[in-house]
Amino acid sequence: MTAAVVVAVVVVVLVIMVISMYNALVKLRNNRENAFANIDVQLKQRYDLVPQLVSTVKGYATHEKEVLEKVTAARAAAMGATTINEKVAADKTMTSLLSGLKVSLEAYPELKANQHFTQLQTELADIENKLSAARRFFNSATREFNNACEVFPSNIIAGIFHFKRLPMYEASEGRETLNKAPEVKF
């Protein structure tokens, strides 16, 4: 009889451990999804701001039409993205295009002096800073989830219930670009 009680206690403890680990994995996955939802909010604000920025710039930078069209097309693609991975890819494209637009607009001193453009540029910089913070939080949540999927014994539960390692939010530029020191010219 005591052996049966010991076996029953061990089984109950194991069941409680499995339930606990499963619930922890679900919470971590949901935390990651919530972190991406925060990025999504910032992306929506960015996409809402882009048409205003484009229309303001159009009056000054008529020969930058191709860049503006690419930004508009990237915004449309980003608004149509449905999965986290599609949204990440669209955001990388938009970030790259906005950086290029910013550089090409430096040639327009009258545009830089325009109060509306300056306000839009400030708002865009603020959104980019918030996006950067949200991306860091997303990567932190992803790291926690991935760690839980890979450490023992929760990796066993993760495997049984098909929890898999998820991708981090990577920079849109290539590694070689990020590792190169910036050039400073006076």
N, C-alpha and C positions, 0 to 999 in steps of 0.2 A: 504494500500500500504506500509506503513512503517513497518508493522509486517512482510510482505513478504520480505522486504529488510533485516530486522534483521535476519530472518530465513535463508535467502540466505547467509548472511555474516557468521553466525554461521556454516552453512554447509561447506562453503569454508574454514573457519579456521580449522574445524575438519578434512577436507580432507587434508589440508596442514600439520596438525599435524601427521596424520596417515602416510602420505608419508614420512615426515621427520623422524619419529620413525622407519619406515620400512627400510629406507636408512641407518640409523644409525646402526641398527641391521645387515644389510648386510655388512657394512663396518667393524664392529667388528668381524663378522664371517670370513671375508676375511683376516683381520689382524691376527686372530688366525691361519688360514691356512698358511699364509705367515710365521708366527713364526715357525710353524712346518717344513716348507720348509727349514728354516735355520738350524733346527736340522738335517733334512735329509742330507743337504750338509756335516755337520760334521760327521754324521754316515757313509756316503759314503767314506769320507777320512779315517775314522777309519777302514772300511771294506777293503779298498785298502791297508792299512798298515799291516793288520793282516797276510796275506800270507807271507810278507817279514819277519815279526817277527817270525812266525812259522818256516819258513825254516832256519832262523838263529839259533833258539833255538834247532831244531832237531839235529844238529850236537853235541850239548853239552848234551842235556837232553833226551837220547834215552829211558829211562824208564818212562818218562813223556808222553809217546805216547798217552795214553787215554785222558789226559787233552787237548793235542794238537788236537786230533781228535774231541773232543767236541767243541773246539773253532772253528775249521774249519766247522763243521756241523752247529753251531750257525750262523756263517757268511753266509753260504749258505741260511739258513732259513731267515735271515734278508734281504738278497738281494732279496728274493722272496716275501717279505711282500708287500702288495699293499695299505692297508688302514692305516690311522693314528693309530688306535688301534693295528693292527697287528705289525706295526713298533715299537710302544711303547713296546709291549710285547717282541719283538725280541731284542730290545735295552737293556731291563732289563736283559734278559738271557745273552747277550754278556757282559754287564758290570759285572755281577756276575762271569762269567767264566774268564774274563780278570783279575779280582781281585784275583781269585784263582790261576791263572797262575803266576801272579806276586809274590805271596807268595811262591809258590812251587819252583820258580826259584832262590830264595834267597840262596838256598843251593849250587849254582854253582858259586864260586868266579871267576873262569876263564871266565865264560860267562859274569859276571858283568864287567869284565875288558875289554871285547871285544869292540872295538870302534864302530863297526857297530851296535851291540846290544845296546850299550849306546845311540847312536844316535836315533835308533828306539824307545827306551824307552822314550827318551826326546820328540820325536815327538808325541808319544802316550799320554804322560802326557799333552802336549800342546793341543791336540785334546780333551782330556777328560775335560780340563779346559774350552775350547770353548763350548763343549757340555753342560757343567754345566750352563754356562751363557745363552746359547740358550734355555735350559730347563726353566730357571727362566723367560726369556722373554715370552716363550710360556705360562707358568702358569699365568703370568701377563695379557697377551692377553685373555686367557681363563676366568680369573676372571672378566675382564671388560665385556666380552660377557655375562657371566652368570649373572652378576649384572644387565645388561640391560634387560635380559630375565625375571628377577624376580622383578624389582622395578616397582612401579605404575607410570605412566600409560602405560609404554612401555611393561609391562608384558601382557597386553591385546592384543596388536599388535603381540607380540611374540607368544601368544597362537593361534591367528587367522591364522598366517602364518607358524605355526608349527616350530618355533625356540625353541629348547629345551636346557636345561642345558647340558653342555659338560664336560667330565672328565678332571681333571687336570693330569699333568705328575707326578706320584707318584714315590717315591724312590723304587728301586728294593728290598731292604732288608725290612723285616717286621718292624713294629713300635717298637716292643720290643727290637730289635737289635739296632735301631737308638737311643732309649731312654737310653740304657745302656752306662755308661761311659766307655771309652776305657781303657784297662789295659796297664800300662806302666811298663816295666821291664828293669832293667839295669844289 
